[in-house]
């Protein structure tokens, strides 16, 4: 895996991180085809930015791998927080961005810990905001349920009577279920080549998560044992992410996804982690997801797009560099 920076022989200092920044994660979702730029000071890595490269409509692009919902720069942790001084952040980010390969298009979504885009703006990049919801589980399960909206609580309790939750789902069954449900629910058609490639990435990612103790599949089945919903949870650095979901949209599976989310929140409680919904997929999901009692967190999106490629930005955001 290529690396850019002043040197490849360096110690690592304490940097802010997420599971998505881990080399094993990046290897899994890219097959090893990723890069990073580093800042080295006194023999230690004091800043890091992983990325992938691609040509987007013939234009050299720097972006994020599939299934990687946040990335962005890793900066030093000072007294439990990312380094706050603008001058230091600007100097680190300037060197990180200067070390990037030549590109006309840039797109990365930062973790909520990155609270402003001014240093990027000073370098000529644009920024916007996307949103996610985060639940910090605390108290008993009954207390957590009481903090939820009444309808969500009712749907969970109803689903608990009709469905069972287990960990017996294999990754191959999940991939098949995910493909069938996603295409049917969204009225899409995927080529066999696309499905094979997408499945290979999911399988590599799941196997890596199992090796690292950083993920699991949850399944909801009805009384006949028929799979009605499944989710993939991944975690690291104090956060559990609700990464992938699939459901069959039949009446027999009503409330199945909410039930699995609830199981994920309870898992976060047991592990002492925050539960992150990894974003709001569409405006219509806001009312449902906010019903779980989470709080909104901002994620800064850093972009660089030539005027002629504004449409390409929409293409890139949908395809996620290949997915």
N, C-alpha and C positions, 0 to 999 in steps of 0.2 A: 504494500500500500504506500504510494508515494507520499512524501511529506515536504512542505516548503517551510523555510524559516532560516534563521542565522546558522543553526547547527542542528544535527540530528542527535548529538550526544548531550543530553541535558537532564537535570533533575526536574521533577514537577513540584511546584508549590501548590498550596491549597487554592483550587479554582472552583467557582460555582459550577455545578454540573447537573445534568438530568440523565435519565436512563438513555435518552436519545443521543447523548454525546459520547457514550461509551464505544470504544473501538469494536467490541464484539457485536454491538447492535448495528453499527455502520457496516461491518463486514457482512452481517446476515442480510440486510435489506438491499445491499448493492452487489453482493457476490465479491466483495473486496475492492470494487471500483469506486473508491472515494479518496479524497485528499484532505489536507489540513494545512493551514498557515499558522505559524507560532511566533510569539515574541519571547526572546530569551534575554534574561537579565541576570548577571552574576552566576551563570551556569544553570539557572532554573527557568522553567517555562512559566511565564507570568501572564500569558494570554494565549488563547487558542480559538480557532474558528474552523470546524470541519465543513466540508461542502462537496457537492458533486458537480461535474461539468457535463454539458450537453450542447448540441446545436439546436436552437429553437428557430424553425423556419429559416435555416441557414445562418443564423446569428449565434456567435459564441455566448453561452449562458452559464451562469453559476447559480446553483440552487440547492434544493433539499432532496434527499432520497424519498422513496415511497414509504408510507406508514410511519413517517417521522414528523410528528405534529408540531414540535418546536425544535429549534436548533439555535442559531445565533452565536454570538461570542461568549466565550468563557473568560471571566475576569476574576481577579483575586478576591478572596473572601477576607474581609477585614472586620474583626469583632462580630462575626456572624452575619455580615451583610456584604453585598457586592460593593466594591470600592466606589465611594460616593462622589469623589472630586471630579468635576468636569474636565479639568486640565489633564489629569491622569488618564481618565477614560478616553479622552480625545487622542492623546498620544498613543495609547495602546491600540485603539481602533484604527488610527491612521496607519500604523505599521502593519496591522493585520490586513487591512484592505489593500495597502500598497503591494503586499506580497501575493495577492491573488493573481491568477493568470488573466491575461487580457480578456475582457468581456464587455458586451454591449447590454446584456440583460442580467439582472441580479434579483433574486427573490429569496428571502429567508424570514421565517416567523420566529420571533424571540420569546423566550420564557417570560411569564409575568414579572419576574424579578428585574428585568430590564424595563425601567420605568419611564424613559424618555428617549426620543429619537433625535435629539439635538446634535449629539456627536456625529451621527450619520449624515444629518442635514448639512453640517459644516463640511463634510466631504463630498457633497453634491448628490447624495442619495435622498430619495423621498421616503416618507413613512406614513403609514395609516394604522388603524387600530382594528383588531378582531377581538372577539370576546370568548371567554370560556366561563364555566361555572365550577366552583370548587366547594366541596363539603369537607369540613373538619369534624369528623365524628367525635362526639363527646357524650358522656353520660351513659345511661343504660339504653338498651334497644328500644324499650318503650318510650323513653324520653326522646330518642332520635325520631321515632315515628310521630310523636306528638308535634315535633317541629315541622313536619311535612304538611303540605296542603291536604285538606280533608279528602279530596277526590283521589289523590295519589295513594294516600293511606288506605282508603277503601279498596282501590284496585289491587294493591299488594295483598291485602288480607284475603280478598276473594280468590286471587290467583294461587295463594298458598293452599287453599282447599282443593283446587282442581289440578295443580301441577306439582311435580317433584323436581327438585334441583339436585344435580349430581355432577361429578367430575369424570364421568366415564367416557366423555366424548373424545374421539381421536381427531387428529388434525386433518386426516383425509376426509372424514365424514363432515367436519366443519367446513372445509373448502367446498365440497360439493353442495352442502346446504346453503352456504353463503352465495355461491354462484347462482343457484336456482332461485333463491328468494330475491336477491338483489335485481336480477334481470326481470323477474316477474313483477315485483313491486314497483320498479321504475320503468317498466316497458322498454327494456333495453335488449340489444342482441350483441353478444360478444363472440368474436371468432375463436376457434379452437386454439389457435396459436396464442392469442391474448390470454385465454383461460389457463393454458399450460404455464405461461410465464408468470402470471399472477399467483397461481397456486404454488409454484416453486419458491417464490419469495415468501409467501405466508408459511410454508413448511420450514424453510431455513430459519425464519424468524422465530417460530414457535419452538423449534428444536434448540435454538440458541438460548431462548428464555428459560427453557427447562434446565439446560446445563447450568445456567447462571442462577437458578432459583429466583427468576424474575418475572414469572408469568404463569397463567393458568387459563384453561377453558372452562366455562360454566355452561351447562345445558339445562333447559327446562323441557320436561316431557309430560305428556298427558297420561291419563290412567291406563291407556293402551300401550304406553311406551313410545308413542310417536313424538319425534323431536319437533318442538314448536318454536323455540328460540335458542340462540347461543351467542355468547359474547367471549371475546378475548380480552383479558386484563393483563397489563404489564406494569411493572413497578421498579422503582429505584430512587435513591436520594430523597426518600421521604414522601414520595407521591405515587399513588396508584392511578393509572390512566385507563379509562374505558375506551379501548383502542378500536375494536371491530365488533359489529353486531349484525345479526341476521334473524329474521322472523318470518313465518309463513303467512301472516296476515289473515289466518282463518279464525272464525269465532271460537274454536276450541282452544286457541292460544291467547285469548284475550288477557291482557295484563302480564304476559310472559316476560317481556323486556323489562318492565318496571320491577318485576320480581327479581330478575337477575341483577339489575342495578342495585336493588336493595341488598342482595347478597354481597355485591361488591363493596358497598358502603360498610357493611358489617365486617367484611374482611379487612378493610382499611382501619376500622376501629381496633380490631385484634392486633394488627401490625403496627399501630401507632402512626398511621400515615394519613395524608390528605387524599381525598378522592377527587380526581379531575375528570370532567366530562369531555376533555380534549377539544372543546369548542362548541359552537352552536351551528349545527349543520344547515339550518334554514330558519327563517323567522318564525315559522309555525311551530318550531320545537321549543320556543322560549317558554311558553306557558306550562308545558309539560315538565321540562327539566328544572325550572325554577321551583316547581312544586316539591322537590326533594330537599329544599331548605338550604341550598348552597348560596354562595355569594359570588358576584360577578368579578372576574379578574381580566384585566386588559392584556392583550398580547400585541406588541408592536410588530408590524410587518414592514420590513425594509426592502425597498425596490429601487431599481434603476432601469428605466425603460425608454428607449428612443421613441419619439412621437409616433413613428410609423408602426410601432409594435404594441400599442395599447391593446389591440385585439389579441395579440399573441399572449399578453398577460392573462387574459381570460382563458385561453387555451391551456396555458401552462398550469394555472390554478386548478383546472378540471382534471388534466391528465396527470398532474403531480409527477412530472418527469417520467411518464411511462405507465401510470396507473390511473 
